[in-house]
């Protein structure tokens, strides 16, 4: 079940990426194990994953090889610290 916090995190990230792509191109997919934010609803174009269900909240951002790098966050406001990294991921999908 998608939580209010997951929707809030989606809206934060969508807002941060609004200057890079149309916000309609940013979608989410909620699975049992993670909450994924995707470019153009494409599972192969994951911008990040968010896991808020654990003791330590996590933001996972894929590197150039699509290997996820884990960042621990205290609150959803910490997502703003990763704006440049998220834009970098999105830009990789735009050049292809």
N, C-alpha and C positions, 0 to 999 in steps of 0.2 A: 504494500500500500504506500502510495506517495504521501510524504508528510508535508506539513506546512513549511518546515525548515528547508526541505529539498526544493520546493517551489520557490522559496525566497532566494536560495542560493542560485537557482536557475535564472531568476530575474536579475540578480546582481551581475552574473557573468554575461548574460544577454546584453545588459546595459553597457558593460565595459567594452563589448565587441561591436556595438552599434555603429561606431565610426568606421569599422573595417568592412562589414557586410550588412545587407539588410537583415533586420532582426528576425524576419520571418524564416530566414535560412538557419537559424539556431533552434534546435529542437532538443527534447530530452527523451530518454528511454529509461524506465525504472525497472530494474530486475531484482531478484531476491538478494543478490550479493552486492549490488552497487547501483548508484544513480548516475547514468551517463549523459553527458551533454555532447550533442552531435552536430556536425555541419551538414546541412541539407538532408537530415534524417538518415544519414548513411552510417551504418555501424563501422565501416572501414575508415571513417573520418571522425574519430572521436577527438573532441577538443579536450575533454577531461572527464574524470570520474570523481564522484564525491561519496564519501562514506561517513554518514553522521550517526550511524547506529552503534559505533564502537565507543569505548571509554574515551579514546582520543580521536577527535574528528580528523578526517583525512581528505586531502585533495591530491588526486593522482593525475599527473600531466605526462602525456607521452613524449618521448624524445624522438629524434630523427628516425630511429629504428622501431618506433612504436612500442618501446619498452617503457613502462610506467615508472615515473619517479614520484616517490611519496613525500608529501609535505604535511606536517601536522599543523592544525589550526586550532586556536582557542575558541574563536567565534566566527560567525559568517563575515564579519567586517574584515577579518584577516584575508579574505579572498581578494580584496583590492590590491594587496601586496604582489599578487601574481599576474596582474594585468598584462605586463609586457610578455611574460612567458606564454600566456594564453593567446595573445595576438600572434606571437611567433608560430605557434602550432597552427593556427588558422591560416596564416600566410603560406605555410607549406602546402596546404590543400588548394589554395588559389592559384599557385603556379603550375599545377599539374593539369 
